[in-house]
């Protein structure tokens, strides 16, 4: 990664859903699909500076899966990859790691 965000900014890579292209028998072209509102944190800034000069570290860390609003952040393109850069306060929540499905005991 060739970018280091400043202050409370976060660089996020969108996570695409692996849905089928056919929904209800209709083909939905990529241009009509909504962009996912889930992503993975790639890089973070040092933190938010308060009025008294103290630096508060961010709650998110690289590798965290997050949810963000539909109109959050700004799209950027680096090394042929598409990313988003947003403030930490635009992040709605951190998703827990998906637990692996328990195998059924027969």
N, C-alpha and C positions, 0 to 999 in steps of 0.2 A: 504494500500500500504506500503510495507516494504522497499521502496527504495527512496532515496533523491538524484536526479542527481546533479552533481557539475557544477558550473559556468554556461555556456550557453547551457547546455544539457537539453533535453526534453524527457520525457517518453510518448509514444503514443500507444494507443490500436487501431488496425486496425478496420475499420467499414466495415462489409461485406455487399455487395449488396444482396437484396432479389430477385435475378433473378431466373427464372425457370431453372431447370436443362436441359431442352430440348430447344435447339436453332436451329431453322430451321429443326426440326425433328431429330437432332443428339444429342446423349448423350455425354456430355463433362465431363470426370472424374475430380475429385478434383486435381489430380496431373498435369493436363494439363491446369487448369485455371490460369489466371494471378492473382497475389495478388492485392488487392485493393490499390489504392494510396490515400486513404482518411482515416482519423483517428481522434480520440478524444484525446486531451491532458489530461494525467492522473496526471503528476507531472512535475514541472519545477525546475531548479536550481535558484540560487540567482541572476545571471546575468553575463554579460561579463565584465572582468576587462581590462581596456584600459592600454596603455603603461605608462601613467602618474599616474596610480594607482586608478583612479576613477572607480566605479562600475556602469555599465549601466544596468538597469532592463530589463527583456525580454518583448517583445510585446505580446506574447501569455500568456494565463492564463489557469489553469485547467478547463476543460469543453469545451474549444474551439474546433470546428471542423476544421481540417486543410487539405490541400493538400500537398503532398510531392512527390519527384521524384521517379522513378521506382527503382533506386539503392541506395536510401538514407538510412542512419541509419544502425544499427546492430540489428538483432533479438535476443531477450532474452526471457527466460521463468522464471516466478515467480509464485509460488503457483499454478502451473498447468495451468496458463494463459500465452498466448503469447503476448509479447509487443515488441516495438521497442524503441531504444534509439538513438537520433540523435541530432546534433547541431541545434541551432535555424536558422542558415543561410541556412540549407538544406530544410527548410519549404518554400514552394512556395507561399502560401496564406492562409488566414483565411476565411472560409465559413460563410456567414451570416446565421442566423437562418432561416429555411424554413418557409415562410409565409403559413398559412393555406389557403387552396383554398376557395375562396369566393363562397358562395352559390348563385345559380342562382335565380333571382327574377322571379316568374311566373306571 
